[in-house]
């Protein structure tokens, strides 16, 4: 699933490409197989009426949600879920597979939403927090995400520290990849209970979270399988991970064999020597 770095990469790329562009048409291709609506909480006619003729004024992100701000004050909110992608294409370019929605822009380009597994979707909202982003925790790359905020999120928790990092109500945007990498960078066993993390370790974890997320953005995201940027290109973060999906391989730091366990139904990777 695209996490904060992947969505932020898409946001930055689209910001320089489509801000200022007008939306001239909306196309929703016929759904094949078992129909799953790509538009959430709104019918096609209402969505089309709300966006056609509007101009894109900003690209914003909240956690793993991308929001296209329109000059009408409304937002087109996109969640990619597991396999969604936003592709910026020339209108005469080859059709993309698994196409779910198309926004036609006034410069002859198209913003195409594709989704193999149909878990993602688009909303038309008056407020980015409305319905989809309610209850999200602080942004981990914001000034408001301090060591004290992280300490409060961990305080008294009787669940593994990794589970706390994945809880979007406590910290927005972190998923499986970056939770594993942050725990490794901080030298913390992901199975350790959140409430047992000492103050010095909380500070190390705070720095590790921000460092791995920033590096993920610099690397244009991780493409282990489905993620692609707005041009359909892969990211590079998968070539730099220290533990994620490296089960059975030697740790780069100490040579110990990377282990994998299940935490909350999620595969979790760690070094048994570097992470205590």
Secondary structure, DSSP 8 states (H G I E B T S, - for coil): ---HHHHHHHHHHHHHHHTT-BEEEEE-----SS---SB-SS-HHHHHHHHTT-BEEEEEEETTEEEEEETTS-EEEEE-TTTEEEEEEETTS---TTEEEEEEETTSEEEEEEESS---EEEEESSTTTTTSTT--EETTSTT--HHHHHHHHTT--SBHHHHHH-TTTEES--HHHHHHHHHHHT--TTSBGGG--HHHHHHHHHHHHHHHHHHHHTT---SSS---TTS---SGGGT-SSTT-TTSB-TTT--BEEEEEETTEEEEEETTT--
